[in-house]
Amino acid sequence: QVQLVESGGGLVQAGGSLRLSCVVSGITFRFIPMGWYRQVPGKQREFVANINRGSSTNYADSVKGRFTISRDNAKNTVFLQMNSLKPEDTGVYYCKTYTPDYWGQGTQVTVSS
């Protein structure tokens, strides 16, 4: 059974930082590309960042230069370091495996102005 468990969300003031973690079990993590997505009520879930098994990364334009995705294959964990947070970064953040596709339950990030 594949499980993805996110943590690290919370309430932070604009300009602050948070680090999200996603621990993956039930799959050979080191072979799987991973991604982070976010969603706010009334809007579609949107891409934030991804990382392939070789640690090559991609970012949404809205987070480039502020967010960093990384992975620790020894700990089956993918991270999202979020700096210079803005109120528009508020949402539920989900981690995801690619091919096969599995999602975590999400962690809430709220950035106050």
N, C-alpha and C positions, 0 to 999 in steps of 0.2 A: 504494500500500500504506500503510495507516494504522498508525502506530507511536506508542506511548506509553511513555516511558522515565522511571521514577521514580528519584530519588536523595535522599540526605540522611538516611536512616535510620541507626541505630546504637544504642549502649548508653549510657544516661544514668541518673543517680541521680534518685530521686523529688524533685520540686521543680524539676528542670532544664527545659531547653528544647531543641527541635529544630525545624529548618525543612526540610520536604520540598518537593521540586520535581518537576514532571512536564512534560517537554518533548513536545509533540505534533507529528507530521509527517504529511503525506499527506492532510490535510483542512483546510478553511477554518476555522481555529481560532476566529476572532473571532465566528463565527455559532453556535458550539456551546456549550451549557451543559456544565459540567464538575462532577465530583464526586469526593470521597474516601470510600473505604470501608476497613474493616479486618476482619481475620479471625484468630481464634486456633484452634489445633487442636481439633477436636471440636465447633466451633460454626459457625453460619451466618455468612456475611459480613454485616457490619452497616454501615449508613449512618453517616457521620461529618459530612459537610458538602457543600454544593453551591453553585454560583454560576452565575447565568445570564449571557447575553451582555451584559446591561446592568449586571452586577456586583451584582445583588441576591443576598443570601445566605440560606442556611438551615443550621441546626446541630442535631445530636442533642442532647437535653437533657444528656447526660452530659459534653459538651465545651463547652457554652455558657459564655462568659466566660473560657475558657482557650485555645481554638483560634480561629484566624482564617484563612479561606480568601480568596485574592486571585488575580488573574490579570494577566498582562502580555501583551496581544495582539500587541505588536510582537515579542515573543520566543517566541510560541506556547507559553507556559508558565503553569501553574497552581501555586500555592504553598499549603502548609498550615503556618502558624506554630503550633507547639504549645508552650505555656507551662504552668508548674505541673503538670508531668507526674506521673502516678500509676502505680503498678504495674499497675493494671487497664487502662491504655492500651497495654500490651504487645500486639503482634500484627504481622501483615504488613499494610502499608498499600498500597492500590491506588488509582490514579486511573482515572477512567472518563469517556468521552464519553457524552452522551445523544442518542439519535435522530440518527444510528445509534449503537448501543452498541458501544463498544470498551473493552478493559481493558488496563492495563499489566501488567508481570510482577510487580510488588510490591516493596516495600522493608521490611526488618525493623526494627521499633522495639522495643527492650527497655528497660524502666524497672525499675531495681533499687530495693528498699526499704532 
